[in-house]
């Protein structure tokens, strides 16, 4: 699987550097720059200061560019052994390390010192941030090591710090479940969510436990015939939170709001529009109580996220007109800057709404292209986007839909 540091490459191009010119400025060979951009090698510490200066970025910004590695796809790229099932191939590529960790129950004794709480916290924050930025390949690459360190910390941390370690482990498993669900692997998403719930319970952290239920429901939605279980799980979790009384804790409030939004989308999918509208009204009330668009426990919950899910619910209800009407009043610039994937999802939903029209394939492709512009990995990793592209391909007759086939190639759907 070919990899590429897209942000590093884009920054070089934005400043007008070719690989040759940047190599000259840094005193290295062009092939060295090419290997850095293809993630074959990492720049040595003494090179990083010079690269940062040449690209007019800080060392921290450069580090972010270097860790942001994504799948490089090319026109006509071979699909390998999984050609008959492109979705399975993509899941296998992205999740191979995570699956290996989740299915390894006996680990060798650690050869390195126990990681500090601060180190593990930084790793957990990093994987969640990469996921929300739609840098799915980078998140997948880092997750197994973050999970390993968090697990080791729970075994070795003393006293009260062990509770903190379990909280971080729960958060790490939540990130793993999100990624698996995003690419359509319900089984892996469900397993990771279950482990997140166990860690959250050991940490006595109700908000994290609620989010584990949220992620388990997302996993169930990816599995055939289990939507009713997902609906029941979200409803039961919401009822538990309501019985506990309206919490003032913003983390718990955000988790409650996230569950309401998921329940609304599920209700819309099951043709229960009134239930969906009621749930959205409840979520709107919690968002108003929260007061602004926030990102507590990486939920992204807030007023703008409620509107985004209202668009999603309209799409699930096959009410394209309503989806476009709501989207016309949506201002995604109010979202926290890290929520790149959430912004791209709006365009995926609008593509789905557009595709409901029999002759609207070209416009649907434009919406997916916009989603790809916002988040380049979304068409390859997002199961909904891939399914939509597959549907659009199946509609093609004599005339090709402009831009569709190159887009499907980049999504890994065509060899």
C-alpha positions as a LaTeX table, in Angstrom:
\begin{tabular}{lrrr}
\hline
Residue & $x$ (\AA) & $y$ (\AA) & $z$ (\AA) \\
\hline
Unk1 & 0.00 & 0.00 & 0.00 \\
Unk2 & 1.54 & 3.28 & $-1.16$ \\
Unk3 & 1.51 & 6.10 & 1.37 \\
Unk4 & 1.88 & 9.84 & 1.02 \\
Unk5 & 2.29 & 12.86 & 3.29 \\
Unk6 & $-0.28$ & 14.96 & 1.42 \\
Unk7 & $-0.11$ & 18.00 & 3.71 \\
Unk8 & 3.69 & 18.16 & 3.46 \\
Unk9 & 3.50 & 17.88 & $-0.31$ \\
Unk10 & 0.73 & 20.48 & $-0.54$ \\
Unk11 & 2.69 & 22.93 & 1.60 \\
Unk12 & 5.74 & 22.58 & $-0.65$ \\
Unk13 & 3.65 & 23.19 & $-3.77$ \\
Unk14 & 1.81 & 26.12 & $-2.19$ \\
Unk15 & 5.18 & 27.89 & $-1.76$ \\
Unk16 & 6.15 & 27.19 & $-5.36$ \\
Unk17 & 8.83 & 24.61 & $-4.59$ \\
Unk18 & 9.45 & 21.64 & $-6.83$ \\
Unk19 & 11.07 & 18.67 & $-5.12$ \\
Unk20 & 14.34 & 19.62 & $-6.82$ \\
Unk21 & 14.25 & 23.24 & $-5.61$ \\
Unk22 & 13.38 & 22.27 & $-2.05$ \\
Unk23 & 16.19 & 19.70 & $-2.07$ \\
Unk24 & 18.64 & 22.37 & $-3.20$ \\
Unk25 & 17.49 & 24.73 & $-0.44$ \\
Unk26 & 17.97 & 22.00 & 2.15 \\
Unk27 & 21.23 & 20.64 & 0.78 \\
Unk28 & 19.89 & 17.13 & 0.12 \\
Unk29 & 19.11 & 14.97 & $-2.90$ \\
Unk30 & 15.73 & 15.21 & $-4.64$ \\
Unk31 & 15.21 & 11.51 & $-3.90$ \\
Unk32 & 15.48 & 12.31 & $-0.18$ \\
Unk33 & 12.62 & 14.81 & $-0.41$ \\
Unk34 & 10.61 & 12.26 & $-2.43$ \\
Unk35 & 11.14 & 9.61 & 0.26 \\
Unk36 & 10.03 & 12.04 & 2.97 \\
Unk37 & 6.84 & 12.84 & 1.05 \\
Unk38 & 6.08 & 9.18 & 0.36 \\
Unk39 & 6.63 & 8.36 & 4.08 \\
Unk40 & 9.43 & 5.92 & 3.23 \\
Unk41 & 11.77 & 7.73 & 5.64 \\
Unk42 & 11.51 & 10.46 & 8.28 \\
Unk43 & 13.69 & 13.58 & 8.23 \\
Unk44 & 16.52 & 13.48 & 10.73 \\
Unk45 & 16.25 & 15.96 & 13.63 \\
Unk46 & 18.92 & 18.23 & 12.14 \\
Unk47 & 16.92 & 18.46 & 8.89 \\
Unk48 & 13.61 & 19.36 & 10.55 \\
Unk49 & 14.61 & 22.87 & 11.60 \\
Unk50 & 15.70 & 23.67 & 8.04 \\
Unk51 & 12.54 & 22.13 & 6.52 \\
Unk52 & 10.33 & 24.15 & 8.88 \\
Unk53 & 12.17 & 27.35 & 7.97 \\
Unk54 & 11.94 & 26.64 & 4.24 \\
Unk55 & 8.20 & 25.89 & 4.45 \\
Unk56 & 7.53 & 28.80 & 6.84 \\
Unk57 & 5.94 & 26.61 & 9.52 \\
Unk58 & 6.73 & 25.91 & 13.17 \\
Unk59 & 8.39 & 22.67 & 14.24 \\
Unk60 & 5.09 & 21.59 & 15.82 \\
Unk61 & 3.24 & 22.22 & 12.55 \\
Unk62 & 5.91 & 20.27 & 10.69 \\
Unk63 & 5.51 & 17.36 & 13.11 \\
Unk64 & 1.77 & 17.36 & 12.38 \\
Unk65 & 2.50 & 17.22 & 8.65 \\
Unk66 & 4.93 & 14.35 & 9.10 \\
Unk67 & 2.55 & 12.23 & 11.17 \\
Unk68 & $-0.36$ & 12.88 & 8.77 \\
Unk69 & 0.20 & 9.96 & 6.41 \\
Unk70 & $-2.59$ & 8.81 & 4.09 \\
Unk71 & $-3.11$ & 6.26 & 1.36 \\
Unk72 & $-1.79$ & 7.41 & $-2.03$ \\
Unk73 & $-4.05$ & 6.25 & $-4.81$ \\
Unk74 & $-3.34$ & 6.52 & $-8.49$ \\
Unk75 & $-5.40$ & 6.18 & $-11.64$ \\
Unk76 & $-5.74$ & 2.53 & $-12.60$ \\
Unk77 & $-4.16$ & 1.26 & $-9.39$ \\
Unk78 & $-4.51$ & $-2.50$ & $-8.95$ \\
Unk79 & $-6.78$ & $-3.71$ & $-6.18$ \\
Unk80 & $-4.80$ & $-6.86$ & $-5.34$ \\
Unk81 & $-6.41$ & $-10.04$ & $-4.04$ \\
Unk82 & $-9.54$ & $-8.26$ & $-2.86$ \\
Unk83 & $-10.50$ & $-6.86$ & $-6.27$ \\
Unk84 & $-13.88$ & $-8.58$ & $-6.11$ \\
Unk85 & $-14.64$ & $-6.79$ & $-2.83$ \\
Unk86 & $-13.07$ & $-3.31$ & $-2.79$ \\
Unk87 & $-14.73$ & $-2.35$ & 0.51 \\
Unk88 & $-13.17$ & $-5.36$ & 2.20 \\
Unk89 & $-9.77$ & $-4.49$ & 0.72 \\
Unk90 & $-9.94$ & $-0.94$ & 2.08 \\
Unk91 & $-10.98$ & $-2.13$ & 5.53 \\
Unk92 & $-8.14$ & $-4.65$ & 5.54 \\
Unk93 & $-5.59$ & $-2.02$ & 4.54 \\
Unk94 & $-6.65$ & 0.50 & 7.15 \\
Unk95 & $-7.44$ & $-1.79$ & 10.06 \\
Unk96 & $-4.83$ & $-4.52$ & 9.83 \\
Unk97 & $-2.80$ & $-3.17$ & 12.77 \\
Unk98 & $-5.86$ & $-2.46$ & 14.90 \\
Unk99 & $-7.34$ & $-5.91$ & 14.25 \\
Unk100 & $-4.03$ & $-7.53$ & 15.15 \\
Unk101 & $-3.99$ & $-5.70$ & 18.48 \\
Unk102 & $-7.64$ & $-6.47$ & 19.28 \\
Unk103 & $-7.20$ & $-10.19$ & 18.60 \\
Unk104 & $-3.93$ & $-10.57$ & 20.53 \\
Unk105 & $-4.87$ & $-11.52$ & 24.08 \\
Unk106 & $-1.44$ & $-12.49$ & 25.37 \\
Unk107 & 1.22 & $-9.80$ & 25.08 \\
Unk108 & 4.96 & $-10.06$ & 25.58 \\
Unk109 & 6.36 & $-8.29$ & 28.64 \\
Unk110 & 7.16 & $-4.63$ & 27.79 \\
Unk111 & 10.73 & $-4.06$ & 26.70 \\
Unk112 & 10.50 & $-0.31$ & 27.32 \\
Unk113 & 9.83 & 1.76 & 30.44 \\
Unk114 & 6.17 & 2.29 & 31.35 \\
Unk115 & 4.83 & 5.31 & 29.45 \\
Unk116 & 3.85 & 8.33 & 31.50 \\
Unk117 & 0.26 & 9.45 & 31.91 \\
Unk118 & 1.11 & 12.62 & 29.95 \\
Unk119 & 2.59 & 10.61 & 27.06 \\
Unk120 & $-0.47$ & 8.39 & 26.80 \\
Unk121 & $-2.80$ & 11.39 & 27.02 \\
Unk122 & $-0.92$ & 13.05 & 24.14 \\
Unk123 & $-1.25$ & 9.88 & 22.07 \\
Unk124 & $-4.99$ & 9.59 & 22.72 \\
Unk125 & $-5.55$ & 13.25 & 21.84 \\
Unk126 & $-3.51$ & 12.80 & 18.68 \\
Unk127 & $-5.49$ & 9.82 & 17.34 \\
Unk128 & $-8.82$ & 11.51 & 18.03 \\
Unk129 & $-7.60$ & 14.70 & 16.37 \\
Unk130 & $-6.37$ & 12.82 & 13.31 \\
Unk131 & $-9.69$ & 10.98 & 13.06 \\
Unk132 & $-11.68$ & 14.21 & 13.27 \\
Unk133 & $-9.43$ & 15.77 & 10.64 \\
Unk134 & $-10.32$ & 12.78 & 8.42 \\
Unk135 & $-6.67$ & 11.65 & 8.43 \\
Unk136 & $-7.84$ & 8.08 & 8.79 \\
Unk137 & $-4.65$ & 6.35 & 7.61 \\
Unk138 & $-2.54$ & 8.24 & 10.15 \\
Unk139 & $-5.01$ & 7.49 & 12.94 \\
Unk140 & $-5.00$ & 3.80 & 12.00 \\
Unk141 & $-1.21$ & 3.71 & 11.97 \\
Unk142 & $-0.93$ & 5.23 & 15.48 \\
Unk143 & $-3.84$ & 3.46 & 17.19 \\
Unk144 & $-2.22$ & 0.07 & 17.98 \\
Unk145 & 0.72 & 1.70 & 19.78 \\
Unk146 & $-1.54$ & 4.13 & 21.66 \\
Unk147 & $-3.74$ & 1.22 & 22.77 \\
Unk148 & $-0.68$ & $-0.78$ & 23.80 \\
Unk149 & 0.68 & 2.08 & 25.90 \\
Unk150 & $-2.69$ & 2.81 & 27.49 \\
Unk151 & $-3.17$ & $-0.87$ & 28.36 \\
Unk152 & 0.29 & $-1.09$ & 29.86 \\
Unk153 & $-0.37$ & 2.03 & 31.92 \\
Unk154 & $-3.51$ & 0.48 & 33.44 \\
Unk155 & $-1.41$ & $-2.48$ & 34.54 \\
Unk156 & 1.33 & $-0.44$ & 36.15 \\
Unk157 & $-0.05$ & 2.93 & 37.22 \\
Unk158 & $-0.21$ & 3.37 & 41.00 \\
Unk159 & $-3.28$ & 4.27 & 43.07 \\
Unk160 & $-5.52$ & 7.04 & 41.77 \\
Unk161 & $-3.54$ & 7.29 & 38.56 \\
Unk162 & $-4.87$ & 3.89 & 37.57 \\
Unk163 & $-8.34$ & 5.45 & 37.30 \\
Unk164 & $-6.91$ & 8.10 & 34.96 \\
Unk165 & $-5.23$ & 5.36 & 32.96 \\
Unk166 & $-8.52$ & 3.51 & 32.48 \\
Unk167 & $-10.16$ & 6.74 & 31.31 \\
Unk168 & $-7.47$ & 7.15 & 28.68 \\
Unk169 & $-7.83$ & 3.50 & 27.66 \\
Unk170 & $-11.59$ & 3.98 & 27.24 \\
Unk171 & $-10.99$ & 7.07 & 25.09 \\
Unk172 & $-8.44$ & 5.18 & 22.96 \\
Unk173 & $-10.88$ & 2.33 & 22.34 \\
Unk174 & $-13.55$ & 4.88 & 21.40 \\
Unk175 & $-11.22$ & 6.22 & 18.70 \\
Unk176 & $-10.66$ & 2.66 & 17.46 \\
Unk177 & $-14.41$ & 2.02 & 17.31 \\
Unk178 & $-15.01$ & 5.28 & 15.43 \\
Unk179 & $-12.45$ & 4.39 & 12.79 \\
Unk180 & $-13.77$ & 0.87 & 12.30 \\
Unk181 & $-17.34$ & 2.12 & 12.02 \\
Unk182 & $-16.33$ & 4.84 & 9.55 \\
Unk183 & $-14.86$ & 2.32 & 7.11 \\
Unk184 & $-17.80$ & $-0.05$ & 7.56 \\
Unk185 & $-16.33$ & $-2.78$ & 9.79 \\
Unk186 & $-19.16$ & $-3.31$ & 12.28 \\
Unk187 & $-17.60$ & $-6.31$ & 14.03 \\
Unk188 & $-14.37$ & $-4.49$ & 14.86 \\
Unk189 & $-16.30$ & $-1.35$ & 15.85 \\
Unk190 & $-18.48$ & $-3.38$ & 18.23 \\
Unk191 & $-15.50$ & $-5.14$ & 19.82 \\
Unk192 & $-13.63$ & $-1.87$ & 20.39 \\
Unk193 & $-16.76$ & $-0.21$ & 21.80 \\
Unk194 & $-17.27$ & $-3.07$ & 24.24 \\
Unk195 & $-13.72$ & $-2.68$ & 25.51 \\
Unk196 & $-14.23$ & 1.08 & 25.80 \\
Unk197 & $-17.29$ & 0.43 & 27.97 \\
Unk198 & $-15.36$ & $-1.95$ & 30.23 \\
Unk199 & $-12.54$ & 0.57 & 30.70 \\
Unk200 & $-15.04$ & 3.39 & 31.31 \\
Unk201 & $-16.81$ & 1.35 & 33.97 \\
Unk202 & $-13.52$ & 0.58 & 35.70 \\
Unk203 & $-12.78$ & 4.32 & 35.64 \\
Unk204 & $-16.31$ & 5.09 & 36.93 \\
Unk205 & $-16.70$ & 7.58 & 34.06 \\
Unk206 & $-20.36$ & 7.75 & 33.03 \\
Unk207 & $-19.88$ & 10.01 & 30.02 \\
Unk208 & $-17.29$ & 7.68 & 28.48 \\
Unk209 & $-19.58$ & 4.71 & 29.19 \\
Unk210 & $-22.42$ & 6.52 & 27.40 \\
Unk211 & $-20.18$ & 7.17 & 24.41 \\
Unk212 & $-19.19$ & 3.49 & 24.37 \\
Unk213 & $-22.90$ & 2.71 & 24.00 \\
Unk214 & $-23.06$ & 5.27 & 21.18 \\
Unk215 & $-20.16$ & 3.60 & 19.36 \\
Unk216 & $-21.58$ & 0.11 & 19.91 \\
Unk217 & $-24.80$ & 1.26 & 18.26 \\
Unk218 & $-22.78$ & 2.66 & 15.34 \\
Unk219 & $-21.10$ & $-0.73$ & 15.00 \\
Unk220 & $-24.45$ & $-2.52$ & 15.01 \\
Unk221 & $-25.70$ & $-0.24$ & 12.24 \\
Unk222 & $-22.86$ & $-1.52$ & 10.05 \\
Unk223 & $-24.03$ & $-5.13$ & 10.50 \\
Unk224 & $-26.89$ & $-6.57$ & 8.43 \\
Unk225 & $-30.18$ & $-6.95$ & 10.25 \\
Unk226 & $-29.10$ & $-5.33$ & 13.52 \\
Unk227 & $-30.58$ & $-1.85$ & 13.20 \\
Unk228 & $-33.32$ & $-2.69$ & 15.71 \\
Unk229 & $-30.64$ & $-3.59$ & 18.28 \\
Unk230 & $-28.90$ & $-0.28$ & 17.62 \\
Unk231 & $-32.18$ & 1.59 & 18.13 \\
Unk232 & $-32.87$ & $-0.26$ & 21.38 \\
Unk233 & $-29.34$ & 0.37 & 22.67 \\
Unk234 & $-29.49$ & 4.12 & 22.06 \\
Unk235 & $-32.97$ & 4.38 & 23.55 \\
Unk236 & $-32.02$ & 2.44 & 26.69 \\
Unk237 & $-28.89$ & 4.56 & 27.16 \\
Unk238 & $-30.88$ & 7.78 & 26.77 \\
Unk239 & $-33.47$ & 6.57 & 29.31 \\
Unk240 & $-30.72$ & 5.82 & 31.84 \\
Unk241 & $-29.30$ & 9.32 & 31.43 \\
Unk242 & $-32.75$ & 10.91 & 31.78 \\
Unk243 & $-33.48$ & 8.93 & 34.97 \\
Unk244 & $-30.22$ & 10.21 & 36.43 \\
Unk245 & $-31.47$ & 13.76 & 35.98 \\
Unk246 & $-30.15$ & 16.47 & 33.65 \\
Unk247 & $-26.46$ & 16.69 & 34.39 \\
Unk248 & $-24.62$ & 19.99 & 34.45 \\
Unk249 & $-21.38$ & 18.25 & 33.57 \\
Unk250 & $-20.64$ & 19.31 & 29.96 \\
Unk251 & $-19.03$ & 15.95 & 29.13 \\
Unk252 & $-22.13$ & 14.02 & 30.18 \\
Unk253 & $-24.40$ & 16.56 & 28.52 \\
Unk254 & $-22.44$ & 16.17 & 25.26 \\
Unk255 & $-22.61$ & 12.37 & 25.44 \\
Unk256 & $-26.37$ & 12.57 & 26.03 \\
Unk257 & $-26.74$ & 14.92 & 23.08 \\
Unk258 & $-24.70$ & 12.66 & 20.81 \\
Unk259 & $-26.94$ & 9.70 & 21.70 \\
Unk260 & $-30.05$ & 11.75 & 20.92 \\
Unk261 & $-28.65$ & 12.69 & 17.49 \\
Unk262 & $-27.79$ & 9.09 & 16.66 \\
Unk263 & $-31.23$ & 7.95 & 17.83 \\
Unk264 & $-32.83$ & 10.58 & 15.58 \\
Unk265 & $-30.94$ & 9.36 & 12.50 \\
Unk266 & $-31.86$ & 5.75 & 13.31 \\
Unk267 & $-35.54$ & 6.70 & 13.74 \\
Unk268 & $-35.50$ & 8.50 & 10.39 \\
Unk269 & $-33.97$ & 5.44 & 8.76 \\
Unk270 & $-36.83$ & 3.35 & 10.18 \\
Unk271 & $-39.45$ & 5.76 & 8.74 \\
Unk272 & $-40.34$ & 7.16 & 12.17 \\
Unk273 & $-40.09$ & 10.79 & 11.25 \\
Unk274 & $-42.07$ & 12.15 & 14.21 \\
Unk275 & $-39.82$ & 10.28 & 16.64 \\
Unk276 & $-36.78$ & 11.63 & 14.78 \\
Unk277 & $-38.09$ & 15.20 & 15.01 \\
Unk278 & $-38.80$ & 14.82 & 18.75 \\
Unk279 & $-35.29$ & 13.52 & 19.38 \\
Unk280 & $-33.76$ & 16.39 & 17.39 \\
Unk281 & $-35.74$ & 18.90 & 19.46 \\
Unk282 & $-34.40$ & 17.31 & 22.66 \\
Unk283 & $-30.85$ & 17.46 & 21.28 \\
Unk284 & $-31.38$ & 21.10 & 20.32 \\
Unk285 & $-32.32$ & 21.84 & 23.93 \\
Unk286 & $-29.17$ & 20.21 & 25.26 \\
Unk287 & $-27.07$ & 22.08 & 22.70 \\
Unk288 & $-28.62$ & 25.36 & 23.83 \\
Unk289 & $-27.81$ & 24.44 & 27.42 \\
Unk290 & $-24.22$ & 23.70 & 26.41 \\
Unk291 & $-24.18$ & 27.15 & 24.86 \\
Unk292 & $-21.81$ & 26.80 & 21.92 \\
Unk293 & $-20.26$ & 24.41 & 19.42 \\
Unk294 & $-17.82$ & 22.39 & 21.48 \\
Unk295 & $-15.90$ & 19.17 & 21.18 \\
Unk296 & $-16.20$ & 17.61 & 24.62 \\
Unk297 & $-14.77$ & 14.10 & 24.62 \\
Unk298 & $-14.41$ & 14.49 & 20.84 \\
Unk299 & $-18.18$ & 14.40 & 20.27 \\
Unk300 & $-18.36$ & 17.66 & 18.33 \\
Unk301 & $-21.73$ & 18.18 & 19.98 \\
Unk302 & $-23.30$ & 21.63 & 19.85 \\
Unk303 & $-25.91$ & 23.67 & 17.95 \\
Unk304 & $-24.27$ & 23.32 & 14.53 \\
Unk305 & $-23.87$ & 19.56 & 14.93 \\
Unk306 & $-27.59$ & 19.31 & 15.66 \\
Unk307 & $-28.32$ & 21.02 & 12.32 \\
Unk308 & $-25.89$ & 18.67 & 10.54 \\
Unk309 & $-27.72$ & 15.66 & 11.96 \\
Unk310 & $-31.05$ & 17.21 & 10.97 \\
Unk311 & $-29.77$ & 17.14 & 7.39 \\
Unk312 & $-28.68$ & 13.51 & 7.87 \\
Unk313 & $-32.10$ & 12.58 & 9.26 \\
Unk314 & $-33.83$ & 14.21 & 6.28 \\
Unk315 & $-31.64$ & 12.18 & 3.93 \\
Unk316 & $-32.45$ & 8.97 & 5.82 \\
Unk317 & $-36.16$ & 9.88 & 5.47 \\
Unk318 & $-35.58$ & 10.35 & 1.72 \\
Unk319 & $-36.77$ & 13.94 & 1.99 \\
Unk320 & $-34.25$ & 15.60 & $-0.33$ \\
Unk321 & $-36.09$ & 18.92 & $-0.41$ \\
Unk322 & $-35.94$ & 19.24 & 3.37 \\
Unk323 & $-32.28$ & 18.24 & 3.43 \\
Unk324 & $-31.37$ & 21.00 & 0.97 \\
Unk325 & $-33.53$ & 23.55 & 2.78 \\
Unk326 & $-31.85$ & 22.89 & 6.12 \\
Unk327 & $-28.37$ & 22.74 & 4.55 \\
Unk328 & $-28.91$ & 26.15 & 2.95 \\
Unk329 & $-28.99$ & 27.65 & 6.46 \\
Unk330 & $-26.06$ & 25.64 & 7.79 \\
Unk331 & $-22.81$ & 27.42 & 8.65 \\
Unk332 & $-20.13$ & 24.77 & 9.25 \\
Unk333 & $-17.51$ & 27.45 & 9.92 \\
Unk334 & $-18.91$ & 27.59 & 13.47 \\
Unk335 & $-17.66$ & 24.08 & 14.17 \\
Unk336 & $-14.36$ & 23.63 & 16.00 \\
Unk337 & $-11.53$ & 23.73 & 13.45 \\
Unk338 & $-10.56$ & 20.09 & 13.97 \\
Unk339 & $-13.92$ & 18.75 & 12.75 \\
Unk340 & $-12.89$ & 18.41 & 9.11 \\
Unk341 & $-14.58$ & 15.03 & 8.70 \\
Unk342 & $-17.86$ & 16.42 & 10.05 \\
Unk343 & $-17.77$ & 19.20 & 7.44 \\
Unk344 & $-17.12$ & 16.69 & 4.67 \\
Unk345 & $-20.03$ & 14.55 & 5.89 \\
Unk346 & $-22.44$ & 17.36 & 5.03 \\
Unk347 & $-21.41$ & 17.10 & 1.39 \\
Unk348 & $-21.71$ & 13.31 & 1.44 \\
Unk349 & $-25.26$ & 13.68 & 2.79 \\
Unk350 & $-26.11$ & 16.27 & 0.14 \\
Unk351 & $-24.71$ & 13.95 & $-2.54$ \\
Unk352 & $-27.04$ & 11.23 & $-1.24$ \\
Unk353 & $-29.98$ & 13.66 & $-1.31$ \\
Unk354 & $-29.12$ & 14.73 & $-4.86$ \\
Unk355 & $-28.78$ & 11.12 & $-6.02$ \\
Unk356 & $-32.43$ & 10.52 & $-5.09$ \\
Unk357 & $-33.31$ & 12.21 & $-8.38$ \\
Unk358 & $-33.15$ & 9.89 & $-11.37$ \\
Unk359 & $-31.07$ & 12.29 & $-13.50$ \\
Unk360 & $-29.00$ & 14.03 & $-10.87$ \\
Unk361 & $-25.83$ & 11.90 & $-10.94$ \\
Unk362 & $-23.53$ & 14.71 & $-12.19$ \\
Unk363 & $-24.58$ & 17.02 & $-9.34$ \\
Unk364 & $-24.16$ & 14.20 & $-6.82$ \\
Unk365 & $-20.61$ & 13.70 & $-8.11$ \\
Unk366 & $-19.91$ & 17.40 & $-7.58$ \\
Unk367 & $-20.98$ & 17.11 & $-3.93$ \\
Unk368 & $-18.69$ & 14.11 & $-3.40$ \\
Unk369 & $-15.85$ & 15.99 & $-5.09$ \\
Unk370 & $-16.42$ & 18.83 & $-2.62$ \\
Unk371 & $-16.32$ & 16.32 & 0.25 \\
Unk372 & $-13.01$ & 15.04 & $-1.16$ \\
Unk373 & $-11.68$ & 18.59 & $-1.39$ \\
Unk374 & $-12.50$ & 19.21 & 2.26 \\
Unk375 & $-11.17$ & 15.82 & 3.40 \\
Unk376 & $-9.12$ & 13.97 & 0.75 \\
Unk377 & $-9.43$ & 10.53 & 2.42 \\
Unk378 & $-13.19$ & 10.63 & 2.82 \\
Unk379 & $-14.08$ & 8.97 & $-0.48$ \\
Unk380 & $-11.78$ & 6.05 & 0.22 \\
Unk381 & $-12.52$ & 5.51 & 3.90 \\
Unk382 & $-16.14$ & 6.64 & 4.32 \\
Unk383 & $-18.45$ & 3.63 & 3.80 \\
Unk384 & $-21.43$ & 5.85 & 2.94 \\
Unk385 & $-19.47$ & 7.70 & 0.27 \\
Unk386 & $-18.23$ & 4.43 & $-1.27$ \\
Unk387 & $-21.72$ & 2.95 & $-1.31$ \\
Unk388 & $-23.04$ & 6.08 & $-2.98$ \\
Unk389 & $-20.32$ & 5.95 & $-5.63$ \\
Unk390 & $-21.12$ & 2.28 & $-6.28$ \\
Unk391 & $-24.78$ & 3.21 & $-6.78$ \\
Unk392 & $-23.89$ & 6.03 & $-9.18$ \\
Unk393 & $-21.65$ & 3.68 & $-11.18$ \\
Unk394 & $-24.50$ & 1.19 & $-11.48$ \\
Unk395 & $-26.70$ & 3.91 & $-13.03$ \\
Unk396 & $-24.31$ & 4.67 & $-15.87$ \\
Unk397 & $-25.61$ & 3.62 & $-19.25$ \\
Unk398 & $-24.12$ & 4.73 & $-22.55$ \\
Unk399 & $-22.83$ & 8.14 & $-21.47$ \\
Unk400 & $-20.28$ & 8.33 & $-18.69$ \\
Unk401 & $-21.02$ & 10.67 & $-15.80$ \\
Unk402 & $-18.34$ & 13.41 & $-15.83$ \\
Unk403 & $-15.77$ & 12.90 & $-13.07$ \\
Unk404 & $-17.39$ & 9.75 & $-11.66$ \\
Unk405 & $-14.93$ & 7.10 & $-12.77$ \\
Unk406 & $-11.75$ & 8.96 & $-11.69$ \\
Unk407 & $-13.46$ & 9.57 & $-8.35$ \\
Unk408 & $-14.37$ & 5.88 & $-8.06$ \\
Unk409 & $-10.75$ & 4.95 & $-8.86$ \\
Unk410 & $-9.50$ & 7.19 & $-6.06$ \\
Unk411 & $-12.06$ & 5.58 & $-3.75$ \\
Unk412 & $-10.58$ & 2.18 & $-4.59$ \\
Unk413 & $-13.74$ & 0.96 & $-6.31$ \\
Unk414 & $-12.24$ & 0.50 & $-9.77$ \\
Unk415 & $-8.99$ & $-1.24$ & $-10.65$ \\
\hline
\end{tabular}
